[in-house]
Amino acid sequence: MQALSVFIIDGVYGFDEGGEIYFFPSKKAQKSLPHYPANDKVGIGFSNSDTAISMFGLREDLKKIDLHAICAVRGLAKIEASIIMFGEGPARPWYTMKLERVIWHSPAQMVPCRPEY
């Protein structure tokens, strides 16, 4: 079995209103990833999302947050992850990765929704 390549990636982590964890690599980090589509912003989803939530230390925080009352929860981070697959998502190209470890992360901040006019 071939070993997976592990990448050090900095960027933004967060959760959407559905409680899904996501990661958007910085532009510099994006360019170091294979299959990087020029001029596109890529997203990362984690195959081990439950473990990822724990690695970010957010399990208890998520229990206290009404994810439907806000648009997102975000923070900065540097992670170590291995690529499982790459494909096209509905909004952008997307990697599925296994989160190996969180090197550092800032505290999560709640992002309020814009009011509808």
N, C-alpha and C positions, 0 to 999 in steps of 0.2 A: 504494500500500500504506500502510495506517495505521501510524503509529509506535506502538510499545508504550510504555505508561506504566511508568516506573521508580520503584520504591519503596525508601526506606531503611528497613530492618527490623532491630530488635534482638531477640535471643532466644537459644535454645539449639540448637547444632548437634550432630550425633552420627552414629554408625554403629550399626546393629543387628548381631546375630550373623551375618546373611547378607551383611554388608559394604555394605549400602545406606546412602547418606548421606541424612540427613533434617534438617529445621529446624523448630523450633516457635517462632513469634513470641511476644514478650511480649504480655500483655493489652493494653497501650497500643498497641503496633504492630498487633496484630490488628484493633483498631477502625478503623484508618486504611485497611485493605484493602477493596476493593469485594467485594460478595457476602458480607461477614462475617456469619455466622449468630450471632445473639445467643445467649448462654449455651452456645456450643459452643467447644471448643478445636480450632483448625485446625492442620493439618500442611502442610509444604511439601516437595515433592520437586523435584529439579533435572533439567531436560531435558538439561543438559550435566554429568552427574554425574562423569564422568572428569575434566573440566576443573575442576569444583568441588573435587574431592579435592586436585588440585594447587594450586588457589588458596588452600586452607586450609593448604597445606604439609604434608599428611598422607600423601603417597604412600609415603615411606620408613617412617613409623611403622606404617602398616597392614601392611607386609611383615613386621614384627617381632611383631605381635600375633596371638595365637590367638583369633579372634573367637568361637570356640565355647566357650572356657574362661571368658569373661566375658559379661555380659548386654548391655553397651553401652559405647561410648566417647563422652564428651560434653564440651562446653565452651561458653562464652558467646561471642557474636559480634554484630557489626553488619555487615549486608550491604547491597548494592545489587542488586536483582533486578527483572526484568520478568515480569508474569503472562502465561502462555501459555494456561492454561485453569483452570477451577474445576469441581470435581465432588465427588461423595460417594464416599469410600473405605469399606472394610469396617468401620473403627472410628470414623472421624470425617470431617468435610468436609476436602477436600484441594486444595491449589493445586499445579499444575505450573508452575514458574518457571524462567527462564534466569538463572543467577547471573552478574551483570555484573562484580561485584568484591567482595572481602572488605575492608571498611574497617578492622576490627580483630577479633582473636579471642584468647581465652585459650588456654593450652595444653590439649590434650585430656586428660581424666581417665578412667581405666578404672572402670567401675561393676560391681562383683562381683554375681553372682546371689545371690539369697536361697537358703539351704539348704532343701531339701525335708524336711519332717517327716513 
